[in-house]
Amino acid sequence: MKLEDSVSVVIPCYNCASTLESAVNSALENRRFLRKIILVDNASDDNTWLECLRMKEAHGDLISILSEP
């Protein structure tokens, strides 16, 4: 697969700890074309950040996490 045939998925996260795994799994369903999943935590006040870290641990370099204050 050529780089231009791949996609990166950006998932904005705000208080979505309970649905984040489902969103990541949805992106993973197209893993053949998937280059990167980027999770952007927008200053959530629930456990979203911890869930982002859990997803990163489970999927390694495929996931990047950004945090917006």
Residue frames as a rotation matrix with the C-alpha (Angstrom) as fourth column:
MET 1
0.584 0.812 0.000 0.00
0.812 -0.584 0.000 0.00
0.000 0.000 -1.000 0.00
LYS 2
-0.356 -0.651 0.670 1.29
0.623 -0.700 -0.349 3.42
0.697 0.293 0.655 -0.93
LEU 3
-0.815 -0.041 -0.578 1.21
0.514 -0.513 -0.688 6.25
-0.269 -0.858 0.439 1.59
GLU 4
-0.845 0.504 -0.177 -1.28
-0.534 -0.797 0.281 8.15
0.000 0.332 0.943 -0.55
ASP 5
-0.303 0.748 -0.590 -3.65
-0.134 0.580 0.804 5.17
0.944 0.322 -0.075 -0.26
SER 6
-0.446 0.078 -0.892 -3.77
0.813 0.452 -0.367 5.40
0.374 -0.889 -0.265 3.54
VAL 7
0.244 0.594 0.767 -5.80
0.034 -0.795 0.605 7.57
0.969 -0.122 -0.214 5.89
SER 8
-0.903 -0.337 -0.265 -5.42
0.299 -0.050 -0.953 9.00
0.308 -0.940 0.146 9.36
VAL 9
0.139 0.990 -0.027 -8.50
0.556 -0.055 0.830 9.31
0.820 -0.131 -0.558 11.54
VAL 10
-0.863 -0.317 0.394 -8.87
-0.100 -0.656 -0.748 12.18
0.496 -0.685 0.534 14.02
ILE 11
0.032 0.866 -0.500 -11.27
0.691 0.342 0.637 11.52
0.722 -0.366 -0.587 16.90
PRO 12
-0.461 -0.112 0.881 -12.12
-0.409 -0.853 -0.323 14.61
0.788 -0.509 0.347 18.97
CYS 13
-0.224 0.295 -0.929 -12.80
0.694 0.718 0.061 13.61
0.685 -0.631 -0.366 22.56
TYR 14
-0.672 0.064 0.737 -14.77
-0.503 -0.770 -0.392 15.55
0.543 -0.634 0.550 25.11
ASN 15
-0.418 0.464 0.781 -16.24
-0.781 0.255 -0.570 13.63
-0.464 -0.848 0.256 28.03
CYS 16
0.410 0.550 -0.728 -16.55
-0.867 0.482 -0.125 10.53
0.282 0.682 0.674 25.89
ALA 17
-0.549 -0.700 0.457 -14.89
-0.815 0.570 -0.107 7.88
-0.186 -0.431 -0.883 28.06
SER 18
-0.116 0.589 0.799 -17.88
-0.278 0.754 -0.596 5.58
-0.954 -0.291 0.076 27.71
THR 19
0.847 0.516 0.125 -17.91
-0.007 0.247 -0.969 5.69
-0.531 0.820 0.213 23.89
LEU 20
0.298 -0.808 -0.509 -14.25
-0.873 -0.446 0.196 6.14
-0.385 0.386 -0.838 22.96
GLU 21
-0.516 -0.505 0.692 -13.48
-0.250 0.861 0.443 2.43
-0.819 0.056 -0.571 22.62
SER 22
0.300 0.724 0.621 -16.38
0.531 0.415 -0.739 2.04
-0.793 0.551 -0.260 20.20
ALA 23
0.870 -0.011 -0.493 -15.12
-0.336 -0.746 -0.575 4.97
-0.362 0.666 -0.653 18.09
VAL 24
-0.131 -0.988 -0.083 -11.59
-0.860 0.071 0.506 3.54
-0.494 0.137 -0.858 17.98
ASN 25
-0.399 0.036 0.916 -12.90
0.138 0.990 0.021 0.08
-0.907 0.135 -0.400 17.08
SER 26
0.714 0.695 0.089 -14.92
0.251 -0.134 -0.959 1.61
-0.654 0.706 -0.270 14.26
ALA 27
0.557 -0.607 -0.567 -11.76
-0.803 -0.569 -0.179 3.18
-0.215 0.555 -0.804 12.83
LEU 28
-0.399 -0.784 0.475 -9.90
-0.649 0.608 0.458 -0.12
-0.648 -0.126 -0.751 13.26
GLU 29
0.367 0.619 0.695 -12.45
0.130 0.705 -0.697 -1.91
-0.921 0.346 0.178 11.08
ASN 30
0.998 -0.056 0.021 -10.72
0.008 -0.212 -0.977 -0.26
0.059 0.976 -0.211 8.11
ARG 31
0.569 -0.822 0.028 -7.24
-0.081 -0.022 0.996 -1.16
-0.818 -0.570 -0.079 9.28
ARG 32
0.308 -0.446 0.841 -6.11
0.879 0.472 -0.071 -2.07
-0.365 0.761 0.537 5.77
PHE 33
0.285 -0.126 0.950 -6.13
0.639 -0.714 -0.286 1.62
0.714 0.689 -0.123 4.83
LEU 34
0.974 0.223 -0.026 -5.46
0.156 -0.588 0.794 3.03
0.162 -0.777 -0.608 8.31
ARG 35
0.114 -0.971 0.210 -2.22
0.242 -0.178 -0.954 4.90
0.963 0.160 0.215 8.87
LYS 36
-0.903 -0.408 -0.133 -2.88
0.259 -0.272 -0.927 6.51
0.342 -0.871 0.352 12.26
ILE 37
0.342 0.933 -0.111 -5.65
0.698 -0.173 0.695 7.23
0.629 -0.315 -0.711 14.79
ILE 38
-0.762 -0.552 0.337 -5.25
0.234 -0.721 -0.652 10.60
0.603 -0.418 0.679 16.50
LEU 39
0.221 0.801 -0.556 -7.22
0.902 0.049 0.429 11.10
0.371 -0.597 -0.712 19.71
VAL 40
-0.620 -0.356 0.699 -7.64
0.150 -0.929 -0.340 14.73
0.770 -0.106 0.629 20.77
ASP 41
-0.082 0.545 -0.835 -8.81
0.986 0.168 0.013 15.16
0.148 -0.822 -0.550 24.36
ASN 42
-0.256 0.099 0.962 -10.42
0.246 -0.955 0.164 18.58
0.935 0.278 0.220 24.69
ALA 43
-0.794 -0.201 0.574 -10.05
-0.438 -0.467 -0.768 19.16
0.423 -0.861 0.282 28.46
SER 44
0.078 0.842 -0.535 -12.52
-0.018 0.537 0.843 16.47
0.997 -0.056 0.057 29.46
ASP 45
-0.349 -0.156 0.924 -13.53
-0.882 -0.278 -0.380 16.27
0.316 -0.948 -0.040 33.10
ASP 46
0.830 0.485 0.276 -14.42
-0.545 0.810 0.215 12.57
-0.119 -0.329 0.937 33.08
ASN 47
0.309 -0.732 0.608 -12.09
-0.096 0.612 0.785 9.61
-0.946 -0.301 0.119 32.50
THR 48
0.990 0.112 -0.085 -11.55
-0.089 0.032 -0.996 10.33
-0.109 0.993 0.041 28.79
TRP 49
0.334 -0.937 -0.106 -7.81
-0.917 -0.297 -0.265 10.92
0.217 0.186 -0.958 29.21
LEU 50
-0.260 -0.407 0.876 -7.38
-0.666 0.732 0.142 7.57
-0.699 -0.546 -0.462 31.00
GLU 51
0.577 0.538 0.614 -9.38
0.110 0.694 -0.711 5.86
-0.809 0.478 0.341 28.27
CYS 52
0.854 -0.368 -0.368 -7.14
-0.494 -0.350 -0.796 7.48
0.164 0.862 -0.480 25.63
LEU 53
-0.114 -0.948 0.295 -4.10
-0.990 0.134 0.047 6.11
-0.084 -0.287 -0.954 27.44
ARG 54
-0.019 0.196 0.980 -5.69
-0.280 0.940 -0.193 2.66
-0.960 -0.278 0.037 27.58
MET 55
0.921 0.377 0.099 -6.37
0.011 0.228 -0.974 2.74
-0.390 0.898 0.206 23.84
LYS 56
0.508 -0.822 -0.259 -2.76
-0.815 -0.362 -0.452 3.81
0.278 0.441 -0.854 23.19
GLU 57
-0.275 -0.611 0.742 -1.48
-0.814 0.558 0.158 0.96
-0.511 -0.561 -0.651 25.35
ALA 58
0.286 0.505 0.814 -3.68
-0.034 0.855 -0.518 -1.54
-0.958 0.121 0.262 23.52
HIS 59
0.878 0.209 0.430 -2.82
0.405 0.154 -0.901 -0.39
-0.255 0.966 0.051 19.99
GLY 60
0.078 -0.996 -0.053 0.68
0.794 0.030 0.607 1.07
-0.603 -0.089 0.793 20.32
ASP 61
-0.724 -0.576 -0.379 2.09
0.254 -0.734 0.630 3.32
-0.641 0.360 0.677 17.60
LEU 62
-0.518 0.617 0.592 -1.14
0.780 0.059 0.622 3.20
0.350 0.784 -0.512 15.63
ILE 63
0.611 0.791 -0.043 -2.63
0.705 -0.518 0.485 5.71
0.361 -0.327 -0.873 18.12
SER 64
-0.691 -0.685 0.230 -1.39
0.488 -0.677 -0.550 9.20
0.533 -0.268 0.803 18.98
ILE 65
0.311 0.763 -0.566 -2.89
0.949 -0.213 0.234 11.32
0.058 -0.610 -0.791 21.76
LEU 66
-0.625 -0.380 0.681 -3.09
0.316 -0.922 -0.224 15.10
0.713 0.075 0.697 21.87
SER 67
-0.070 0.594 -0.802 -4.47
0.990 -0.056 -0.128 17.12
-0.121 -0.803 -0.584 24.77
GLU 68
-0.265 0.098 0.959 -6.04
0.316 -0.931 0.183 20.54
0.911 0.351 0.216 24.47
PRO 69
-0.894 -0.122 -0.431 -6.11
0.447 -0.176 -0.877 22.54
0.031 -0.977 0.212 27.72
